[in-house]
Amino acid sequence: MSGRIDRQEAFSGTKEVPAALSFDRERLQSYLESEIADFEGPVEVRQFKGGQSNPTYLVATPGRDYVLRRKPPGKLLPSAHAIDREYRVMSALGAAGFPVPKTFLLCEAEGVIGTAFYVMEKVNGRIVWEPSVPGVDTTERSAIYRAMNETLARLHRYEPDAIGLGDFGKPEGYVARQVARWSKQYRASETEKIDEMDKLIDWLPKNLPPENPARVVHGDFRLDNLILATGQPRVLAVLDWELSTLGDPVADFTYHCMQWEMPAMPDGSGIGSLEGLNLAALGIPSLDTYIGWYEAATGFAVRDRLDFYFAYNFFRIAAILQGIAGRVRDGTAANENAAAMIRQIGPLARTAWRFARQAGAGG
């Protein structure tokens, strides 16, 4: 087991708030008591182990528990850590009946805890960290996959204008902008030459698919970003909306589908993968079946351009991990799991290029 990352142990639960991310709890309590109905201290604050981009805290009171997400302190990129967008999209989706935590307030004044923040309810349920969904029977595992699919399809059926999110992003050119953004990010944080990434940076913008109607896209939809009901295959809440915008729903869905093709790492670390598992015995649908459910629920065609979308999404996640590698190089990342993340970049790039070749790329 040496070297293996237990994702549940690494990212679930809470810890003491480190000094660099602490704040005046009494000032926070006073503010929340004045702004949230029935809020009453005393408060206890702990930090969730996850939420690496925007620090996330458990705010416990005798009456109920809340979750606070804030911008990190320090100098930030102008468009990064836009917690106001997270708050807006969750508030709009919650009003439309979509499963998200209830939002209570957004505080953009920095005087309360030092940075802008918002407060939402703490949804009680279970988070499943492995796509194999250990510890449940075949029937429940199959139903969880059906519930995941239905939840994302439901998100992609909303017309953005109808739920007050028509201006939540640029409706056109999402994939082109993403390719350009992550190509630039990759170049800025490059630590070694990876031929497949160079080829993808050249090939992807020249082979963009026809655009689908713009929808709200989550940007990081996966099993461990959902809270499931305890003992039931029902999605209570979708978390982590920091990458959400208006964009191509098929790009969003195929990102979610990467677990079927995700290269498994020999040491057991890395992003959740279904590679090498007996899906039928587990009750997990095949990729083709899963795509069929989504296509039937949304009317969006996935299969016709699947190779491109997989090439794009595997490239995107490789570039995201390369950004972590760059921050490690520059001494600005202290993630204890960063080394394991960096080892995945090459396999992800090779997987992306394999799909690009299946989509017609030469070389």
C-alpha positions as CSV (number, residue, x, y, z in Angstrom):
1,M,0.0,0.0,0.0
2,S,3.0,2.3,0.2
3,G,2.6,5.4,-2.0
4,R,-1.1,4.8,-2.5
5,I,-3.4,7.8,-2.0
6,D,-6.6,7.1,-0.1
7,R,-8.8,9.8,-1.6
8,Q,-11.4,9.5,1.2
9,E,-8.7,9.9,3.9
10,A,-7.0,12.7,2.1
11,F,-9.9,14.9,1.2
12,S,-12.9,14.0,3.5
13,G,-13.6,15.2,7.0
14,T,-12.4,18.4,8.8
15,K,-9.2,19.6,10.4
16,E,-8.1,22.4,12.7
17,V,-8.0,25.7,10.8
18,P,-4.4,26.6,10.0
19,A,-3.1,30.0,11.1
20,A,-2.8,31.3,7.6
21,L,-6.5,30.7,7.0
22,S,-7.9,31.6,10.4
23,F,-10.1,34.5,11.2
24,D,-12.0,36.2,14.0
25,R,-14.8,33.8,14.9
26,E,-16.5,36.2,17.3
27,R,-16.8,38.8,14.5
28,L,-18.1,36.1,12.1
29,Q,-20.7,35.0,14.7
30,S,-21.9,38.5,15.3
31,Y,-22.3,39.1,11.6
32,L,-24.2,35.9,10.9
33,E,-26.5,36.4,13.9
34,S,-27.4,39.8,12.4
35,E,-27.9,38.4,8.8
36,I,-29.3,34.9,9.0
37,A,-32.7,34.2,10.7
38,D,-32.4,31.9,13.7
39,F,-28.6,31.8,13.6
40,E,-27.3,31.7,17.2
41,G,-23.9,30.9,18.5
42,P,-21.6,30.0,20.0
43,V,-19.8,28.9,16.8
44,E,-17.1,26.3,16.3
45,V,-15.1,26.5,13.1
46,R,-13.1,23.8,11.4
47,Q,-11.8,23.5,7.9
48,F,-12.8,20.8,5.4
49,K,-9.8,18.9,4.0
50,G,-11.2,19.3,0.4
51,G,-12.0,22.6,-1.3
52,Q,-8.4,23.3,-2.2
53,S,-9.1,26.3,-4.4
54,N,-11.5,28.1,-2.2
55,P,-11.1,27.3,1.5
56,T,-14.2,25.7,2.9
57,Y,-15.2,25.6,6.6
58,L,-17.7,23.8,8.8
59,V,-19.5,26.4,11.0
60,A,-21.1,24.5,13.8
61,T,-23.7,26.0,16.1
62,P,-25.9,24.3,18.8
63,G,-28.9,24.5,16.5
64,R,-27.5,23.5,13.1
65,D,-24.4,23.3,11.0
66,Y,-23.5,25.6,8.1
67,V,-20.7,25.6,5.4
68,L,-18.7,28.7,4.6
69,R,-16.6,29.1,1.5
70,R,-14.3,32.0,1.0
71,K,-11.7,33.5,-1.3
72,P,-8.3,32.6,0.0
73,P,-6.2,35.5,1.4
74,G,-3.4,37.0,-0.5
75,K,-2.9,38.3,-4.1
76,L,-5.2,36.5,-6.5
77,L,-5.7,36.5,-10.3
78,P,-8.6,38.9,-11.2
79,S,-11.0,36.2,-12.4
80,A,-9.9,33.4,-10.0
81,H,-11.8,32.3,-6.9
82,A,-15.1,33.9,-8.0
83,I,-17.2,32.8,-5.1
84,D,-19.9,35.3,-6.1
85,R,-20.5,33.1,-9.2
86,E,-20.7,30.0,-7.1
87,Y,-23.3,31.6,-4.9
88,R,-25.2,32.9,-7.9
89,V,-25.4,29.6,-9.8
90,M,-26.4,27.6,-6.7
91,S,-29.0,30.2,-5.7
92,A,-30.6,30.1,-9.2
93,L,-30.5,26.4,-9.5
94,G,-31.9,25.9,-6.0
95,A,-34.8,28.2,-6.9
96,A,-35.4,26.0,-10.0
97,G,-35.6,22.9,-7.8
98,F,-32.2,21.4,-8.7
99,P,-30.3,19.6,-5.9
100,V,-27.8,22.1,-4.5
101,P,-27.2,23.2,-0.9
102,K,-29.5,26.1,0.2
103,T,-27.6,29.4,0.1
104,F,-28.0,31.9,3.0
105,L,-25.9,34.9,2.2
106,L,-23.0,36.3,0.2
107,C,-20.7,38.8,2.0
108,E,-18.4,40.6,-0.4
109,A,-17.1,43.0,2.2
110,E,-13.6,41.9,3.4
111,G,-14.0,43.4,6.9
112,V,-15.7,40.4,8.4
113,I,-13.2,37.5,7.9
114,G,-10.6,39.2,5.7
115,T,-12.0,38.0,2.3
116,A,-15.4,37.7,0.6
117,F,-17.4,34.6,1.5
118,Y,-20.8,32.9,1.3
119,V,-22.7,30.6,3.7
120,M,-24.8,27.6,2.7
121,E,-26.5,24.8,4.5
122,K,-24.6,21.6,5.4
123,V,-26.3,18.8,3.6
124,N,-26.1,15.6,5.5
125,G,-25.6,12.4,3.5
126,R,-22.7,10.4,2.1
127,I,-19.9,11.2,-0.4
128,V,-18.6,8.2,-2.4
129,W,-15.0,8.6,-3.3
130,E,-14.5,5.7,-5.7
131,P,-16.4,5.1,-9.0
132,S,-16.6,1.4,-8.1
133,V,-18.9,2.5,-5.2
134,P,-17.6,0.0,-2.7
135,G,-19.8,-1.3,0.2
136,V,-23.2,-1.4,-1.6
137,D,-25.0,-4.1,-3.5
138,T,-25.3,-4.4,-7.2
139,T,-28.8,-3.0,-7.4
140,E,-27.9,0.1,-5.4
141,R,-24.7,0.7,-7.4
142,S,-26.6,0.6,-10.7
143,A,-29.2,3.0,-9.3
144,I,-26.5,5.4,-8.2
145,Y,-25.2,5.6,-11.7
146,R,-28.7,6.1,-13.1
147,A,-29.2,9.0,-10.5
148,M,-25.9,10.6,-11.5
149,N,-26.8,10.5,-15.1
150,E,-30.3,11.9,-14.5
151,T,-28.9,14.7,-12.4
152,L,-26.5,15.9,-15.0
153,A,-29.1,15.5,-17.8
154,R,-31.5,17.6,-15.7
155,L,-28.9,20.4,-15.4
156,H,-28.4,20.4,-19.1
157,R,-32.1,20.6,-19.9
158,Y,-32.5,24.0,-18.2
159,E,-32.6,26.9,-20.6
160,P,-30.3,29.4,-19.0
161,D,-32.6,32.4,-19.6
162,A,-35.5,30.6,-17.9
163,I,-33.6,30.3,-14.6
164,G,-32.0,33.7,-14.6
165,L,-28.6,32.6,-15.8
166,G,-28.7,33.8,-19.4
167,D,-25.7,36.1,-18.8
168,F,-23.7,33.6,-16.7
169,G,-21.1,33.3,-19.4
170,K,-20.5,33.6,-23.1
171,P,-22.9,31.2,-24.9
172,E,-20.7,30.7,-27.9
173,G,-17.2,29.3,-28.3
174,Y,-16.9,27.5,-25.0
175,V,-14.6,24.6,-26.2
176,A,-12.4,26.9,-28.3
177,R,-11.9,29.2,-25.2
178,Q,-11.2,26.2,-23.0
179,V,-8.6,24.8,-25.4
180,A,-6.9,28.2,-25.6
181,R,-7.0,28.8,-21.8
182,W,-5.6,25.4,-20.9
183,S,-3.0,25.5,-23.7
184,K,-1.8,28.8,-22.3
185,Q,-1.9,27.4,-18.7
186,Y,0.1,24.4,-19.8
187,R,2.8,26.5,-21.5
188,A,3.1,28.7,-18.5
189,S,3.6,25.8,-16.1
190,E,5.5,23.4,-18.4
191,T,8.1,21.4,-16.5
192,E,9.1,18.8,-19.1
193,K,8.5,18.3,-22.8
194,I,5.5,16.0,-23.5
195,D,5.2,15.4,-27.3
196,E,1.5,14.4,-27.1
197,M,0.6,17.7,-25.4
198,D,2.4,19.7,-28.1
199,K,0.5,17.8,-30.8
200,L,-2.8,18.3,-29.0
201,I,-2.2,22.0,-28.6
202,D,-1.8,22.2,-32.4
203,W,-4.6,19.7,-33.3
204,L,-7.5,20.6,-31.0
205,P,-8.2,24.2,-32.1
206,K,-8.2,23.1,-35.8
207,N,-10.8,20.3,-35.2
208,L,-13.5,21.8,-33.0
209,P,-16.9,20.2,-33.3
210,P,-20.1,22.0,-34.2
211,E,-21.4,23.8,-31.1
212,N,-24.3,22.5,-29.1
213,P,-26.9,24.9,-27.5
214,A,-25.4,26.6,-24.5
215,R,-26.3,25.3,-21.1
216,V,-25.1,25.7,-17.5
217,V,-22.1,23.4,-17.3
218,H,-20.7,22.3,-13.9
219,G,-17.1,21.8,-15.1
220,D,-16.2,19.1,-12.7
221,F,-19.2,16.8,-12.4
222,R,-18.2,13.5,-10.8
223,L,-19.3,11.1,-8.1
224,D,-17.3,12.6,-5.3
225,N,-18.8,16.0,-5.9
226,L,-22.2,14.7,-5.0
227,I,-23.9,14.1,-1.7
228,L,-26.1,11.0,-1.8
229,A,-28.9,10.2,0.6
230,T,-27.8,7.7,3.2
231,G,-29.0,4.2,2.2
232,Q,-30.7,5.5,-0.9
233,P,-29.5,6.0,-4.5
234,R,-30.7,9.7,-4.5
235,V,-28.6,12.8,-5.2
236,L,-29.2,15.3,-2.4
237,A,-26.8,18.0,-3.6
238,V,-24.2,18.8,-6.2
239,L,-21.1,20.5,-4.8
240,D,-18.1,22.5,-6.1
241,W,-19.5,24.9,-8.7
242,E,-16.3,27.0,-9.1
243,L,-15.8,26.0,-12.7
244,S,-19.4,26.5,-13.7
245,T,-20.4,28.8,-16.6
246,L,-22.4,28.6,-19.8
247,G,-21.0,26.2,-22.3
248,D,-21.2,23.0,-24.3
249,P,-23.2,20.4,-22.4
250,V,-21.6,17.5,-24.3
251,A,-18.2,18.7,-23.2
252,D,-19.4,18.7,-19.6
253,F,-21.0,15.2,-19.9
254,T,-18.0,13.7,-21.6
255,Y,-15.7,15.0,-18.9
256,H,-17.9,13.1,-16.4
257,C,-17.5,10.0,-18.7
258,M,-13.7,10.0,-18.5
259,Q,-13.7,7.5,-15.6
260,W,-14.6,4.7,-18.1
261,E,-11.3,5.4,-19.9
262,M,-9.2,6.9,-17.2
263,P,-5.7,5.3,-17.1
264,A,-5.2,3.6,-13.7
265,M,-2.0,4.3,-12.0
266,P,0.1,1.3,-10.8
267,D,0.4,2.6,-7.3
268,G,-3.3,3.0,-6.9
269,S,-3.1,6.8,-6.8
270,G,-4.7,9.2,-9.2
271,I,-8.2,10.1,-10.5
272,G,-10.9,7.5,-10.0
273,S,-10.9,4.9,-12.8
274,L,-13.2,2.1,-13.9
275,E,-10.3,0.6,-15.9
276,G,-10.0,-3.2,-15.5
277,L,-13.2,-3.6,-13.4
278,N,-15.9,-6.2,-14.2
279,L,-18.6,-3.6,-14.8
280,A,-21.4,-6.1,-15.4
281,A,-20.6,-7.9,-12.2
282,L,-20.6,-4.7,-10.2
283,G,-23.9,-3.4,-11.8
284,I,-22.1,-0.4,-13.4
285,P,-23.4,0.4,-16.9
286,S,-21.1,0.2,-19.9
287,L,-20.0,3.6,-21.3
288,D,-22.3,3.0,-24.3
289,T,-25.3,2.4,-22.1
290,Y,-24.5,5.4,-20.0
291,I,-24.2,7.7,-23.0
292,G,-27.5,6.3,-24.3
293,W,-29.3,7.3,-21.1
294,Y,-28.0,10.9,-21.4
295,E,-28.8,11.2,-25.1
296,A,-32.4,10.0,-24.5
297,A,-32.8,12.4,-21.6
298,T,-31.4,15.5,-23.3
299,G,-31.6,15.0,-27.1
300,F,-27.9,15.9,-27.4
301,A,-25.8,13.7,-29.6
302,V,-22.6,12.4,-27.9
303,R,-21.4,9.3,-29.8
304,D,-20.7,11.1,-33.1
305,R,-18.0,13.3,-31.6
306,L,-17.0,11.2,-28.6
307,D,-13.3,10.8,-29.7
308,F,-12.8,14.5,-30.0
309,Y,-14.5,15.3,-26.7
310,F,-12.4,12.7,-24.9
311,A,-9.2,14.0,-26.5
312,Y,-10.2,17.5,-25.3
313,N,-11.1,16.5,-21.8
314,F,-8.1,14.3,-21.2
315,F,-5.9,17.2,-22.5
316,R,-7.8,19.6,-20.2
317,I,-7.2,17.6,-17.1
318,A,-3.6,17.0,-18.0
319,A,-3.1,20.8,-18.3
320,I,-4.8,21.4,-15.0
321,L,-2.4,18.9,-13.3
322,Q,0.5,20.6,-15.1
323,G,-0.6,23.8,-13.4
324,I,-0.2,22.1,-10.0
325,A,3.3,20.9,-11.2
326,G,4.2,24.4,-12.1
327,R,3.2,25.7,-8.7
328,V,5.2,23.0,-7.0
329,R,8.2,24.1,-9.2
330,D,7.6,27.7,-8.1
331,G,7.2,26.8,-4.5
332,T,3.6,28.1,-4.3
333,A,1.9,24.7,-3.9
334,A,2.1,22.7,-0.7
335,N,-0.3,19.9,-1.6
336,E,1.1,16.7,-0.1
337,N,-0.5,14.8,-3.0
338,A,1.0,16.9,-5.7
339,A,3.8,14.5,-6.6
340,A,1.2,11.7,-7.3
341,M,-0.9,14.2,-9.4
342,I,2.2,15.1,-11.5
343,R,2.8,11.5,-12.3
344,Q,-0.5,11.3,-14.1
345,I,0.2,14.0,-16.6
346,G,2.0,11.8,-19.1
347,P,-0.6,9.0,-19.1
348,L,-3.4,11.5,-19.4
349,A,-1.6,13.2,-22.4
350,R,-1.1,9.8,-24.1
351,T,-4.7,8.9,-23.6
352,A,-5.8,12.3,-25.0
353,W,-3.7,11.8,-28.1
354,R,-5.0,8.2,-28.6
355,F,-8.5,9.6,-28.9
356,A,-7.3,12.5,-31.1
357,R,-5.8,9.8,-33.5
358,Q,-9.1,7.9,-33.4
359,A,-10.8,11.2,-34.3
360,G,-8.5,11.5,-37.4
361,A,-5.3,13.1,-36.1
362,G,-2.2,12.0,-37.9
363,G,1.3,11.5,-36.4
